[in-house]
Structure formats: C-alpha cells, structure tokens
Amino acid sequence: MNEWLIASGVLLLALIPCGIATFRGSPMERLLGLEMAGVIETMFLVTFAFALNRPNFLDLALAMGLLCFGGGLVFARFLERWL
Amino acid sequence: MSEIAVAVLLALSLAVALFSCIGLTFVRGYFNRLHYLAPVTTVSTTLLLAAVVVKYGWSQAAIKMFLIWGVLLLINSVLTHATARAARVRKLGHWTPDPKENIPGAGGSR
C-alpha cells in the first residue's frame, strides 16, 4: 500500500460530507454539494491513477473536471429560471 | 527525503479537502457555504500538483496534472460565480446590486 492509495481512500471518505450536503437543504445548497463532489472525484481519479501506477488514467480526471463544469453550469442555469 | 515531502504535501492537500467538505456540509447559509469550494480547487489541487512534481519530476504525468490543475482553477471560479448568480436571480429576480441593499462598494449605481 503506497501513499497514493491512502490518499484515494481519504478522498473517498471526503465524499461522505458531500453526499450529506447533497441530500439536505434547499436545491441551491444541494447543488453546492454536487459541485464539491465533482472536484473531490477529480482529485480521487488523479491519486488513484498514481496508486495504480498508470499515469495514462489522468485523462479520466481531466474529462471528469470538464464534465463537472458543464453539469454544474447547466444545473445552475435551470435552478435560476425554471426549477 | 522526497518521499517525506510527497507524504507531507499529500497530507496537507487532503486535510484542506476534508476541512472544506466538512465546512460545506455543516455551515449554515448558501453564500457562506459557497466559500468552501475555493480552498479545494486552489490550495488542495496546488499541493497535489506539487506532490506529483516532487515525485515524478517534469514528466508527462506532471504536465497532465498541470493541465488538470489549470482546468480546475479556471473552471471553479466561473462555476462559483454562476451558482452565486443563479441563487441571487432565484431569490430576487435579478442579480445586479439594488441601491436599497446598501452593499459596500456597490456605489448604489446599476
């Protein structure tokens, strides 16, 4: 077990508070939980790629970061006007 | 020596991430919670980038990590602004400052 694998585990634990934030409060507060979870997942994919010693998997983290941006922006736009 | 540096940088990065997640969950008020998105994307990812650079040097992996860091840094500021604006429009119907609100620095002009 190397330090990157431990870091991956800790980042998975950090998703628990994000999950709690996503399941309670107003819709806008839930969106914040989702956005935070997106960043933490991106960091998890980075550390997990190094834990597996496969730096090529960093592309997944990059894709995750970009998709979180699109998802968050669309949610914000919908919550602003329609939901 | 570099192993210790990597471990310390990773531990600091994770501590900031955990602190921000707990803060986001337990602090009251939407706009107060919004602040906790920033430390993760600025401090935490920068420390993660530093750990990768210390471990692997300026290799392909480090350059990719640098790209991820840049994307997160740019994207999160835009996303924070968009969600804050969305919350304000949802509440008030507009997002520009109102003279009645007496916001410092707004000057009361639209």
N, CA and C atoms of all chains as a GROMACS GRO file, in nm:
protein
  579
    1MET      N    1   0.086  -0.121   0.000
    1MET     CA    2   0.000   0.000   0.000
    1MET      C    3   0.089   0.125   0.000
    2ASN      N    4   0.071   0.210  -0.101
    2ASN     CA    5   0.153   0.332  -0.105
    2ASN      C    6   0.071   0.454  -0.062
    3GLU      N    7   0.139   0.570  -0.056
    3GLU     CA    8   0.072   0.690  -0.005
    3GLU      C    9  -0.041   0.737  -0.096
    4TRP      N   10  -0.031   0.706  -0.224
    4TRP     CA   11  -0.135   0.750  -0.319
    4TRP      C   12  -0.265   0.673  -0.296
    5LEU      N   13  -0.250   0.545  -0.260
    5LEU     CA   14  -0.369   0.463  -0.234
    5LEU      C   15  -0.440   0.511  -0.106
    6ILE      N   16  -0.359   0.546  -0.004
    6ILE     CA   17  -0.417   0.600   0.120
    6ILE      C   18  -0.490   0.732   0.090
    7ALA      N   19  -0.427   0.815   0.007
    7ALA     CA   20  -0.490   0.943  -0.031
    7ALA      C   21  -0.622   0.918  -0.104
    8SER      N   22  -0.625   0.816  -0.190
    8SER     CA   23  -0.750   0.782  -0.261
    8SER      C   24  -0.859   0.746  -0.161
    9GLY      N   25  -0.822   0.666  -0.061
    9GLY     CA   26  -0.919   0.625   0.042
    9GLY      C   27  -0.973   0.744   0.120
   10VAL      N   28  -0.883   0.836   0.155
   10VAL     CA   29  -0.925   0.955   0.230
   10VAL      C   30  -1.018   1.041   0.145
   11LEU      N   31  -0.987   1.051   0.016
   11LEU     CA   32  -1.074   1.131  -0.072
   11LEU      C   33  -1.211   1.067  -0.089
   12LEU      N   34  -1.215   0.934  -0.087
   12LEU     CA   35  -1.346   0.867  -0.091
   12LEU      C   36  -1.425   0.899   0.037
   13LEU      N   37  -1.354   0.904   0.150
   13LEU     CA   38  -1.420   0.941   0.277
   13LEU      C   39  -1.473   1.085   0.270
   14ALA      N   40  -1.398   1.171   0.201
   14ALA     CA   41  -1.441   1.312   0.190
   14ALA      C   42  -1.569   1.326   0.109
   15LEU      N   43  -1.604   1.222   0.034
   15LEU     CA   44  -1.729   1.228  -0.043
   15LEU      C   45  -1.851   1.213   0.048
   16ILE      N   46  -1.832   1.158   0.169
   16ILE     CA   47  -1.946   1.137   0.259
   16ILE      C   48  -2.010   1.271   0.300
   17PRO      N   49  -1.930   1.370   0.349
   17PRO     CA   50  -1.993   1.500   0.378
   17PRO      C   51  -2.058   1.564   0.256
   18CYS      N   52  -1.995   1.545   0.138
   18CYS     CA   53  -2.056   1.600   0.015
   18CYS      C   54  -2.192   1.534  -0.010
   19GLY      N   55  -2.199   1.403   0.016
   19GLY     CA   56  -2.326   1.331   0.000
   19GLY      C   57  -2.431   1.384   0.096
   20ILE      N   58  -2.390   1.409   0.220
   20ILE     CA   59  -2.484   1.463   0.320
   20ILE      C   60  -2.535   1.600   0.274
   21ALA      N   61  -2.442   1.684   0.224
   21ALA     CA   62  -2.482   1.817   0.175
   21ALA      C   63  -2.576   1.807   0.056
   22THR      N   64  -2.558   1.703  -0.025
   22THR     CA   65  -2.641   1.688  -0.144
   22THR      C   66  -2.782   1.639  -0.108
   23PHE      N   67  -2.796   1.574   0.007
   23PHE     CA   68  -2.925   1.515   0.042
   23PHE      C   69  -3.009   1.604   0.133
   24ARG      N   70  -2.962   1.721   0.170
   24ARG     CA   71  -3.044   1.806   0.257
   24ARG      C   72  -3.028   1.953   0.220
   25GLY      N   73  -3.125   2.034   0.264
   25GLY     CA   74  -3.121   2.177   0.235
   25GLY      C   75  -3.201   2.213   0.111
   26SER      N   76  -3.185   2.340   0.071
   26SER     CA   77  -3.257   2.390  -0.047
   26SER      C   78  -3.189   2.337  -0.174
   27PRO      N   79  -3.258   2.345  -0.288
   27PRO     CA   80  -3.195   2.297  -0.413
   27PRO      C   81  -3.060   2.361  -0.443
   28MET      N   82  -3.045   2.491  -0.416
   28MET     CA   83  -2.917   2.558  -0.444
   28MET      C   84  -2.806   2.504  -0.354
   29GLU      N   85  -2.841   2.476  -0.227
   29GLU     CA   86  -2.740   2.420  -0.135
   29GLU      C   87  -2.700   2.279  -0.177
   30ARG      N   88  -2.796   2.206  -0.230
   30ARG     CA   89  -2.765   2.070  -0.279
   30ARG      C   90  -2.670   2.075  -0.398
   31LEU      N   91  -2.689   2.177  -0.482
   31LEU     CA   92  -2.601   2.192  -0.599
   31LEU      C   93  -2.456   2.213  -0.556
   32LEU      N   94  -2.437   2.287  -0.444
   32LEU     CA   95  -2.300   2.308  -0.394
   32LEU      C   96  -2.235   2.176  -0.355
   33GLY      N   97  -2.313   2.088  -0.291
   33GLY     CA   98  -2.262   1.955  -0.256
   33GLY      C   99  -2.218   1.878  -0.379
   34LEU      N  100  -2.297   1.890  -0.485
   34LEU     CA  101  -2.265   1.821  -0.610
   34LEU      C  102  -2.137   1.876  -0.672
   35GLU      N  103  -2.122   2.008  -0.670
   35GLU     CA  104  -2.002   2.070  -0.728
   35GLU      C  105  -1.876   2.030  -0.650
   36MET      N  106  -1.889   2.030  -0.517
   36MET     CA  107  -1.775   1.989  -0.434
   36MET      C  108  -1.739   1.843  -0.462
   37ALA      N  109  -1.842   1.758  -0.474
   37ALA     CA  110  -1.818   1.616  -0.502
   37ALA      C  111  -1.744   1.599  -0.635
   38GLY      N  112  -1.776   1.682  -0.733
   38GLY     CA  113  -1.709   1.676  -0.863
   38GLY      C  114  -1.559   1.703  -0.851
   39VAL      N  115  -1.523   1.805  -0.773
   39VAL     CA  116  -1.381   1.838  -0.754
   39VAL      C  117  -1.309   1.725  -0.679
   40ILE      N  118  -1.375   1.674  -0.573
   40ILE     CA  119  -1.314   1.567  -0.494
   40ILE      C  120  -1.297   1.441  -0.580
   41GLU      N  121  -1.395   1.411  -0.664
   41GLU     CA  122  -1.383   1.295  -0.753
   41GLU      C  123  -1.269   1.312  -0.853
   42THR      N  124  -1.251   1.434  -0.903
   42THR     CA  125  -1.139   1.460  -0.994
   42THR      C  126  -1.006   1.434  -0.923
   43MET      N  127  -0.996   1.483  -0.800
   43MET     CA  128  -0.873   1.459  -0.721
   43MET      C  129  -0.855   1.309  -0.693
   44PHE      N  130  -0.967   1.241  -0.666
   44PHE     CA  131  -0.960   1.096  -0.642
   44PHE      C  132  -0.905   1.023  -0.765
   45LEU      N  133  -0.955   1.061  -0.883
   45LEU     CA  134  -0.908   0.995  -1.006
   45LEU      C  135  -0.759   1.018  -1.028
   46VAL      N  136  -0.710   1.138  -0.989
   46VAL     CA  137  -0.566   1.167  -1.000
   46VAL      C  138  -0.487   1.074  -0.908
   47THR      N  139  -0.526   1.072  -0.780
   47THR     CA  140  -0.448   0.992  -0.683
   47THR      C  141  -0.459   0.843  -0.714
   48PHE      N  142  -0.575   0.800  -0.763
   48PHE     CA  143  -0.594   0.658  -0.793
   48PHE      C  144  -0.512   0.616  -0.915
   49ALA      N  145  -0.498   0.708  -1.011
   49ALA     CA  146  -0.414   0.679  -1.128
   49ALA      C  147  -0.269   0.656  -1.084
   50PHE      N  148  -0.220   0.738  -0.990
   50PHE     CA  149  -0.083   0.719  -0.941
   50PHE      C  150  -0.073   0.598  -0.849
   51ALA      N  151  -0.182   0.566  -0.776
   51ALA     CA  152  -0.181   0.448  -0.690
   51ALA      C  153  -0.168   0.320  -0.773
   52LEU      N  154  -0.233   0.318  -0.888
   52LEU     CA  155  -0.225   0.202  -0.978
   52LEU      C  156  -0.101   0.206  -1.066
   53ASN      N  157  -0.024   0.316  -1.054
   53ASN     CA  158   0.094   0.338  -1.137
   53ASN      C  159   0.060   0.341  -1.286
   54ARG      N  160  -0.054   0.400  -1.316
   54ARG     CA  161  -0.097   0.417  -1.456
   54ARG      C  162  -0.126   0.564  -1.482
   55PRO      N  163  -0.023   0.645  -1.504
   55PRO     CA  164  -0.046   0.789  -1.526
   55PRO      C  165  -0.134   0.820  -1.647
   56ASN      N  166  -0.150   0.721  -1.737
   56ASN     CA  167  -0.238   0.744  -1.853
   56ASN      C  168  -0.382   0.768  -1.811
   57PHE      N  169  -0.418   0.713  -1.693
   57PHE     CA  170  -0.556   0.728  -1.644
   57PHE      C  171  -0.588   0.872  -1.602
   58LEU      N  172  -0.485   0.960  -1.604
   58LEU     CA  173  -0.510   1.101  -1.570
   58LEU      C  174  -0.606   1.168  -1.669
   59ASP      N  175  -0.617   1.109  -1.788
   59ASP     CA  176  -0.714   1.162  -1.886
   59ASP      C  177  -0.856   1.156  -1.831
   60LEU      N  178  -0.884   1.051  -1.751
   60LEU     CA  179  -1.017   1.038  -1.691
   60LEU      C  180  -1.045   1.155  -1.596
   61ALA      N  181  -0.941   1.192  -1.519
   61ALA     CA  182  -0.957   1.303  -1.425
   61ALA      C  183  -0.984   1.433  -1.501
   62LEU      N  184  -0.913   1.451  -1.611
   62LEU     CA  185  -0.932   1.572  -1.693
   62LEU      C  186  -1.074   1.576  -1.748
   63ALA      N  187  -1.120   1.462  -1.799
   63ALA     CA  188  -1.257   1.454  -1.852
   63ALA      C  189  -1.359   1.481  -1.742
   64MET      N  190  -1.332   1.427  -1.624
   64MET     CA  191  -1.423   1.446  -1.510
   64MET      C  192  -1.433   1.594  -1.472
   65GLY      N  193  -1.318   1.661  -1.467
   65GLY     CA  194  -1.316   1.804  -1.434
   65GLY      C  195  -1.397   1.886  -1.534
   66LEU      N  196  -1.379   1.855  -1.662
   66LEU     CA  197  -1.451   1.930  -1.766
   66LEU      C  198  -1.601   1.902  -1.762
   67LEU      N  199  -1.637   1.775  -1.739
   67LEU     CA  200  -1.780   1.739  -1.737
   67LEU      C  201  -1.850   1.797  -1.615
   68CYS      N  202  -1.778   1.805  -1.502
   68CYS     CA  203  -1.837   1.866  -1.382
   68CYS      C  204  -1.872   2.012  -1.406
   69PHE      N  205  -1.785   2.077  -1.483
   69PHE     CA  206  -1.810   2.218  -1.515
   69PHE      C  207  -1.940   2.232  -1.594
   70GLY      N  208  -1.953   2.151  -1.699
   70GLY     CA  209  -2.075   2.156  -1.782
   70GLY      C  210  -2.198   2.123  -1.700
   71GLY      N  211  -2.189   2.016  -1.622
   71GLY     CA  212  -2.304   1.973  -1.540
   71GLY      C  213  -2.346   2.079  -1.440
   72GLY      N  214  -2.249   2.135  -1.371
   72GLY     CA  215  -2.277   2.238  -1.270
   72GLY      C  216  -2.340   2.362  -1.332
   73LEU      N  217  -2.287   2.400  -1.448
   73LEU     CA  218  -2.338   2.520  -1.516
   73LEU      C  219  -2.483   2.501  -1.563
   74VAL      N  220  -2.511   2.383  -1.616
   74VAL     CA  221  -2.648   2.353  -1.663
   74VAL      C  222  -2.744   2.352  -1.545
   75PHE      N  223  -2.704   2.288  -1.435
   75PHE     CA  224  -2.789   2.283  -1.315
   75PHE      C  225  -2.815   2.425  -1.264
   76ALA      N  226  -2.710   2.507  -1.258
   76ALA     CA  227  -2.724   2.644  -1.208
   76ALA      C  228  -2.821   2.722  -1.295
   77ARG      N  229  -2.810   2.704  -1.425
   77ARG     CA  230  -2.897   2.775  -1.519
   77ARG      C  231  -3.042   2.732  -1.501
   78PHE      N  232  -3.065   2.602  -1.486
   78PHE     CA  233  -3.201   2.551  -1.468
   78PHE      C  234  -3.260   2.598  -1.336
   79LEU      N  235  -3.178   2.593  -1.229
   79LEU     CA  236  -3.229   2.636  -1.098
   79LEU      C  237  -3.258   2.785  -1.096
   80GLU      N  238  -3.183   2.861  -1.179
   80GLU     CA  239  -3.202   3.005  -1.185
   80GLU      C  240  -3.339   3.040  -1.241
   81ARG      N  241  -3.383   2.968  -1.341
   81ARG     CA  242  -3.502   3.010  -1.415
   81ARG      C  243  -3.624   2.918  -1.401
   82TRP      N  244  -3.600   2.790  -1.406
   82TRP     CA  245  -3.714   2.701  -1.428
   82TRP      C  246  -3.754   2.610  -1.313
   83LEU      N  247  -3.657   2.567  -1.231
   83LEU     CA  248  -3.694   2.468  -1.129
   83LEU      C  249  -3.735   2.534  -0.998
   84MET      N  250   1.416   1.144   0.121
   84MET     CA  251   1.375   1.283   0.150
   84MET      C  252   1.254   1.324   0.068
   85SER      N  253   1.258   1.289  -0.064
   85SER     CA  254   1.145   1.327  -0.149
   85SER      C  255   1.018   1.251  -0.110
   86GLU      N  256   1.036   1.128  -0.055
   86GLU     CA  257   0.920   1.050  -0.010
   86GLU      C  258   0.846   1.123   0.103
   87ILE      N  259   0.926   1.180   0.194
   87ILE     CA  260   0.866   1.253   0.306
   87ILE      C  261   0.794   1.379   0.254
   88ALA      N  262   0.859   1.446   0.161
   88ALA     CA  263   0.799   1.568   0.104
   88ALA      C  264   0.667   1.535   0.035
   89VAL      N  265   0.664   1.425  -0.040
   89VAL     CA  266   0.541   1.384  -0.108
   89VAL      C  267   0.432   1.353  -0.006
   90ALA      N  268   0.469   1.280   0.100
   90ALA     CA  269   0.371   1.243   0.203
   90ALA      C  270   0.315   1.368   0.272
   91VAL      N  271   0.404   1.464   0.302
   91VAL     CA  272   0.358   1.586   0.370
   91VAL      C  273   0.266   1.667   0.279
   92LEU      N  274   0.306   1.681   0.152
   92LEU     CA  275   0.222   1.758   0.057
   92LEU      C  276   0.086   1.693   0.038
   93LEU      N  277   0.085   1.559   0.027
   93LEU     CA  278  -0.042   1.487   0.012
   93LEU      C  279  -0.129   1.504   0.137
   94ALA      N  280  -0.067   1.492   0.254
   94ALA     CA  281  -0.143   1.505   0.379
   94ALA      C  282  -0.204   1.643   0.392
   95LEU      N  283  -0.127   1.748   0.357
   95LEU     CA  284  -0.181   1.885   0.363
   95LEU      C  285  -0.296   1.903   0.264
   96SER      N  286  -0.277   1.849   0.145
   96SER     CA  287  -0.380   1.859   0.042
   96SER      C  288  -0.510   1.792   0.089
   97LEU      N  289  -0.497   1.674   0.147
   97LEU     CA  290  -0.615   1.601   0.194
   97LEU      C  291  -0.680   1.670   0.312
   98ALA      N  292  -0.598   1.729   0.400
   98ALA     CA  293  -0.652   1.799   0.517
   98ALA      C  294  -0.738   1.918   0.472
   99VAL      N  295  -0.688   1.993   0.374
   99VAL     CA  296  -0.764   2.108   0.322
   99VAL      C  297  -0.894   2.060   0.258
  100ALA      N  298  -0.885   1.950   0.180
  100ALA     CA  299  -1.005   1.897   0.113
  100ALA      C  300  -1.109   1.851   0.215
  101LEU      N  301  -1.064   1.780   0.318
  101LEU     CA  302  -1.157   1.730   0.420
  101LEU      C  303  -1.221   1.846   0.497
  102PHE      N  304  -1.137   1.944   0.534
  102PHE     CA  305  -1.188   2.061   0.606
  102PHE      C  306  -1.295   2.133   0.525
  103SER      N  307  -1.270   2.148   0.396
  103SER     CA  308  -1.365   2.218   0.309
  103SER      C  309  -1.495   2.140   0.296
  104CYS      N  310  -1.483   2.008   0.282
  104CYS     CA  311  -1.605   1.925   0.268
  104CYS      C  312  -1.690   1.933   0.394
  105ILE      N  313  -1.625   1.925   0.509
  105ILE     CA  314  -1.699   1.931   0.637
  105ILE      C  315  -1.760   2.071   0.654
  106GLY      N  316  -1.682   2.174   0.618
  106GLY     CA  317  -1.734   2.311   0.626
  106GLY      C  318  -1.854   2.331   0.537
  107LEU      N  319  -1.845   2.281   0.414
  107LEU     CA  320  -1.957   2.295   0.320
  107LEU      C  321  -2.083   2.228   0.374
  108THR      N  322  -2.064   2.118   0.445
  108THR     CA  323  -2.180   2.042   0.492
  108THR      C  324  -2.245   2.106   0.614
  109PHE      N  325  -2.164   2.159   0.704
  109PHE     CA  326  -2.220   2.198   0.834
  109PHE      C  327  -2.236   2.349   0.856
  110VAL      N  328  -2.181   2.431   0.767
  110VAL     CA  329  -2.201   2.576   0.782
  110VAL      C  330  -2.340   2.614   0.730
  111ARG      N  331  -2.404   2.708   0.797
  111ARG     CA  332  -2.539   2.748   0.757
  111ARG      C  333  -2.533   2.862   0.655
  112GLY      N  334  -2.630   2.863   0.566
  112GLY     CA  335  -2.641   2.973   0.469
  112GLY      C  336  -2.573   2.940   0.338
  113TYR      N  337  -2.645   2.967   0.229
  113TYR     CA  338  -2.594   2.930   0.096
  113TYR      C  339  -2.464   3.003   0.061
  114PHE      N  340  -2.464   3.135   0.081
  114PHE     CA  341  -2.346   3.214   0.040
  114PHE      C  342  -2.226   3.188   0.130
  115ASN      N  343  -2.251   3.148   0.255
  115ASN     CA  344  -2.139   3.107   0.342
  115ASN      C  345  -2.080   2.976   0.293
  116ARG      N  346  -2.167   2.885   0.252
  116ARG     CA  347  -2.120   2.754   0.204
  116ARG      C  348  -2.039   2.766   0.076
  117LEU      N  349  -2.078   2.863  -0.005
  117LEU     CA  350  -2.014   2.881  -0.136
  117LEU      C  351  -1.862   2.903  -0.122
  118HIS      N  352  -1.821   2.966  -0.010
  118HIS     CA  353  -1.678   2.994   0.009
  118HIS      C  354  -1.593   2.868   0.018
  119TYR      N  355  -1.654   2.758   0.064
  119TYR     CA  356  -1.575   2.636   0.088
  119TYR      C  357  -1.536   2.563  -0.040
  120LEU      N  358  -1.591   2.608  -0.154
  120LEU     CA  359  -1.549   2.546  -0.282
  120LEU      C  360  -1.408   2.591  -0.320
  121ALA      N  361  -1.370   2.713  -0.277
  121ALA     CA  362  -1.244   2.771  -0.322
  121ALA      C  363  -1.119   2.700  -0.269
  122PRO      N  364  -1.109   2.669  -0.137
  122PRO     CA  365  -0.982   2.608  -0.090
  122PRO      C  366  -0.949   2.477  -0.160
  123VAL      N  367  -1.050   2.398  -0.195
  123VAL     CA  368  -1.022   2.270  -0.260
  123VAL      C  369  -0.957   2.290  -0.396
  124THR      N  370  -1.015   2.381  -0.475
  124THR     CA  371  -0.964   2.398  -0.612
  124THR      C  372  -0.837   2.482  -0.618
  125THR      N  373  -0.809   2.561  -0.517
  125THR     CA  374  -0.686   2.641  -0.521
  125THR      C  375  -0.574   2.574  -0.440
  126VAL      N  376  -0.593   2.566  -0.308
  126VAL     CA  377  -0.485   2.516  -0.221
  126VAL      C  378  -0.463   2.366  -0.240
  127SER      N  379  -0.574   2.291  -0.231
  127SER     CA  380  -0.563   2.144  -0.232
  127SER      C  381  -0.506   2.090  -0.362
  128THR      N  382  -0.556   2.140  -0.475
  128THR     CA  383  -0.506   2.090  -0.604
  128THR      C  384  -0.362   2.138  -0.630
  129THR      N  385  -0.329   2.256  -0.580
  129THR     CA  386  -0.191   2.304  -0.596
  129THR      C  387  -0.094   2.215  -0.518
  130LEU      N  388  -0.133   2.177  -0.396
  130LEU     CA  389  -0.048   2.088  -0.316
  130LEU      C  390  -0.037   1.950  -0.382
  131LEU      N  391  -0.148   1.905  -0.442
  131LEU     CA  392  -0.145   1.777  -0.515
  131LEU      C  393  -0.051   1.783  -0.635
  132LEU      N  394  -0.057   1.896  -0.707
  132LEU     CA  395   0.034   1.917  -0.821
  132LEU      C  396   0.179   1.916  -0.773
  133ALA      N  397   0.204   1.983  -0.660
  133ALA     CA  398   0.340   1.988  -0.606
  133ALA      C  399   0.388   1.847  -0.569
  134ALA      N  400   0.298   1.767  -0.510
  134ALA     CA  401   0.335   1.629  -0.474
  134ALA      C  402   0.371   1.547  -0.598
  135VAL      N  403   0.293   1.565  -0.704
  135VAL     CA  404   0.320   1.491  -0.829
  135VAL      C  405   0.453   1.534  -0.889
  136VAL      N  406   0.479   1.666  -0.888
  136VAL     CA  407   0.604   1.717  -0.946
  136VAL      C  408   0.725   1.668  -0.866
  137VAL      N  409   0.711   1.669  -0.731
  137VAL     CA  410   0.822   1.621  -0.647
  137VAL      C  411   0.847   1.472  -0.672
  138LYS      N  412   0.740   1.396  -0.688
  138LYS     CA  413   0.754   1.250  -0.705
  138LYS      C  414   0.807   1.212  -0.843
  139TYR      N  415   0.748   1.273  -0.948
  139TYR     CA  416   0.778   1.228  -1.084
  139TYR      C  417   0.861   1.326  -1.166
  140GLY      N  418   0.892   1.444  -1.111
  140GLY     CA  419   0.966   1.545  -1.190
  140GLY      C  420   0.876   1.600  -1.299
  141TRP      N  421   0.937   1.672  -1.396
  141TRP     CA  422   0.856   1.728  -1.506
  141TRP      C  423   0.837   1.625  -1.616
  142SER      N  424   0.767   1.518  -1.582
  142SER     CA  425   0.738   1.412  -1.678
  142SER      C  426   0.605   1.439  -1.746
  143GLN      N  427   0.561   1.344  -1.830
  143GLN     CA  428   0.432   1.358  -1.898
  143GLN      C  429   0.318   1.363  -1.797
  144ALA      N  430   0.330   1.280  -1.692
  144ALA     CA  431   0.226   1.276  -1.589
  144ALA      C  432   0.212   1.410  -1.519
  145ALA      N  433   0.326   1.473  -1.490
  145ALA     CA  434   0.324   1.602  -1.421
  145ALA      C  435   0.263   1.710  -1.511
  146ILE      N  436   0.294   1.702  -1.640
  146ILE     CA  437   0.237   1.802  -1.733
  146ILE      C  438   0.085   1.785  -1.743
  147LYS      N  439   0.040   1.659  -1.745
  147LYS     CA  440  -0.105   1.633  -1.747
  147LYS      C  441  -0.170   1.683  -1.618
  148MET      N  442  -0.102   1.660  -1.507
  148MET     CA  443  -0.153   1.708  -1.378
  148MET      C  444  -0.160   1.860  -1.377
  149PHE      N  445  -0.060   1.923  -1.440
  149PHE     CA  446  -0.058   2.069  -1.451
  149PHE      C  447  -0.181   2.118  -1.529
  150LEU      N  448  -0.216   2.042  -1.634
  150LEU     CA  449  -0.334   2.075  -1.715
  150LEU      C  450  -0.462   2.062  -1.632
  151ILE      N  451  -0.472   1.954  -1.556
  151ILE     CA  452  -0.589   1.931  -1.470
  151ILE      C  453  -0.601   2.044  -1.367
  152TRP      N  454  -0.487   2.082  -1.310
  152TRP     CA  455  -0.483   2.190  -1.211
  152TRP      C  456  -0.535   2.320  -1.273
  153GLY      N  457  -0.487   2.350  -1.394
  153GLY     CA  458  -0.530   2.473  -1.463
  153GLY      C  459  -0.679   2.471  -1.493
  154VAL      N  460  -0.726   2.356  -1.540
  154VAL     CA  461  -0.869   2.343  -1.572
  154VAL      C  462  -0.954   2.365  -1.448
  155LEU      N  463  -0.917   2.300  -1.338
  155LEU     CA  464  -0.995   2.313  -1.214
  155LEU      C  465  -0.992   2.457  -1.162
  156LEU      N  466  -0.875   2.519  -1.172
  156LEU     CA  467  -0.860   2.656  -1.122
  156LEU      C  468  -0.946   2.755  -1.201
  157LEU      N  469  -0.945   2.740  -1.334
  157LEU     CA  470  -1.022   2.831  -1.419
  157LEU      C  471  -1.172   2.805  -1.407
  158ILE      N  472  -1.206   2.676  -1.411
  158ILE     CA  473  -1.345   2.636  -1.417
  158ILE      C  474  -1.418   2.669  -1.287
  159ASN      N  475  -1.352   2.646  -1.174
  159ASN     CA  476  -1.424   2.662  -1.049
  159ASN      C  477  -1.463   2.807  -1.021
  160SER      N  478  -1.376   2.902  -1.064
  160SER     CA  479  -1.413   3.042  -1.041
  160SER      C  480  -1.537   3.078  -1.122
  161VAL      N  481  -1.543   3.028  -1.245
  161VAL     CA  482  -1.660   3.054  -1.330
  161VAL      C  483  -1.785   2.990  -1.270
  162LEU      N  484  -1.769   2.866  -1.225
  162LEU     CA  485  -1.882   2.791  -1.169
  162LEU      C  486  -1.933   2.854  -1.040
  163THR      N  487  -1.841   2.902  -0.956
  163THR     CA  488  -1.882   2.968  -0.832
  163THR      C  489  -1.962   3.094  -0.862
  164HIS      N  490  -1.913   3.171  -0.960
  164HIS     CA  491  -1.985   3.292  -0.998
  164HIS      C  492  -2.122   3.257  -1.052
  165ALA      N  493  -2.129   3.154  -1.137
  165ALA     CA  494  -2.256   3.116  -1.199
  165ALA      C  495  -2.358   3.069  -1.095
  166THR      N  496  -2.312   2.991  -0.996
  166THR     CA  497  -2.407   2.941  -0.896
  166THR      C  498  -2.450   3.054  -0.801
  167ALA      N  499  -2.358   3.144  -0.766
  167ALA     CA  500  -2.395   3.258  -0.682
  167ALA      C  501  -2.497   3.346  -0.753
  168ARG      N  502  -2.473   3.368  -0.881
  168ARG     CA  503  -2.565   3.448  -0.962
  168ARG      C  504  -2.701   3.381  -0.973
  169ALA      N  505  -2.699   3.248  -0.992
  169ALA     CA  506  -2.825   3.173  -1.003
  169ALA      C  507  -2.906   3.184  -0.874
  170ALA      N  508  -2.836   3.175  -0.759
  170ALA     CA  509  -2.906   3.184  -0.630
  170ALA      C  510  -2.968   3.321  -0.612
  171ARG      N  511  -2.897   3.424  -0.656
  171ARG     CA  512  -2.947   3.562  -0.642
  171ARG      C  513  -3.066   3.587  -0.734
  172VAL      N  514  -3.057   3.538  -0.857
  172VAL     CA  515  -3.169   3.554  -0.951
  172VAL      C  516  -3.291   3.478  -0.901
  173ARG      N  517  -3.267   3.360  -0.845
  173ARG     CA  518  -3.377   3.278  -0.792
  173ARG      C  519  -3.448   3.351  -0.677
  174LYS      N  520  -3.368   3.422  -0.597
  174LYS     CA  521  -3.424   3.488  -0.479
  174LYS      C  522  -3.487   3.624  -0.513
  175LEU      N  523  -3.416   3.706  -0.593
  175LEU     CA  524  -3.458   3.844  -0.616
  175LEU      C  525  -3.517   3.870  -0.754
  176GLY      N  526  -3.491   3.780  -0.848
  176GLY     CA  527  -3.538   3.802  -0.985
  176GLY      C  528  -3.436   3.872  -1.072
  177HIS      N  529  -3.331   3.925  -1.012
  177HIS     CA  530  -3.220   3.987  -1.085
  177HIS      C  531  -3.094   3.967  -1.002
  178TRP      N  532  -2.976   3.991  -1.063
  178TRP     CA  533  -2.853   3.967  -0.987
  178TRP      C  534  -2.771   4.094  -0.962
  179THR      N  535  -2.808   4.203  -1.028
  179THR     CA  536  -2.731   4.327  -1.010
  179THR      C  537  -2.764   4.390  -0.874
  180PRO      N  538  -2.670   4.469  -0.816
  180PRO     CA  539  -2.696   4.526  -0.683
  180PRO      C  540  -2.811   4.626  -0.684
  181ASP      N  541  -2.887   4.622  -0.578
  181ASP     CA  542  -3.000   4.712  -0.561
  181ASP      C  543  -2.955   4.825  -0.466
  182PRO      N  544  -2.985   4.954  -0.497
  182PRO     CA  545  -2.943   5.063  -0.406
  182PRO      C  546  -2.996   5.046  -0.264
  183LYS      N  547  -3.112   4.982  -0.251
  183LYS     CA  548  -3.172   4.963  -0.118
  183LYS      C  549  -3.095   4.862  -0.033
  184GLU      N  550  -3.018   4.777  -0.099
  184GLU     CA  551  -2.948   4.671  -0.025
  184GLU      C  552  -2.829   4.723   0.055
  185ASN      N  553  -2.776   4.839   0.015
  185ASN     CA  554  -2.663   4.902   0.083
  185ASN      C  555  -2.541   4.809   0.088
  186ILE      N  556  -2.502   4.756  -0.028
  186ILE     CA  557  -2.385   4.669  -0.035
  186ILE      C  558  -2.259   4.754  -0.042
  187PRO      N  559  -2.160   4.732   0.047
  187PRO     CA  560  -2.037   4.812   0.043
  187PRO      C  561  -1.966   4.795  -0.091
  188GLY      N  562  -1.926   4.908  -0.153
  188GLY     CA  563  -1.852   4.901  -0.279
  188GLY      C  564  -1.940   4.899  -0.401
  189ALA      N  565  -2.072   4.877  -0.382
  189ALA     CA  566  -2.160   4.872  -0.498
  189ALA      C  567  -2.188   5.012  -0.551
  190GLY      N  568  -2.184   5.112  -0.463
  190GLY     CA  569  -2.199   5.250  -0.505
  190GLY      C  570  -2.342   5.291  -0.534
  191GLY      N  571  -2.431   5.199  -0.526
  191GLY     CA  572  -2.573   5.229  -0.546
  191GLY      C  573  -2.610   5.253  -0.691
  192SER      N  574  -2.515   5.235  -0.785
  192SER     CA  575  -2.548   5.256  -0.926
  192SER      C  576  -2.563   5.122  -0.995
  193ARG      N  577  -2.651   5.116  -1.095
  193ARG     CA  578  -2.676   4.991  -1.164
  193ARG      C  579  -2.592   4.982  -1.290
   0.00000   0.00000   0.00000
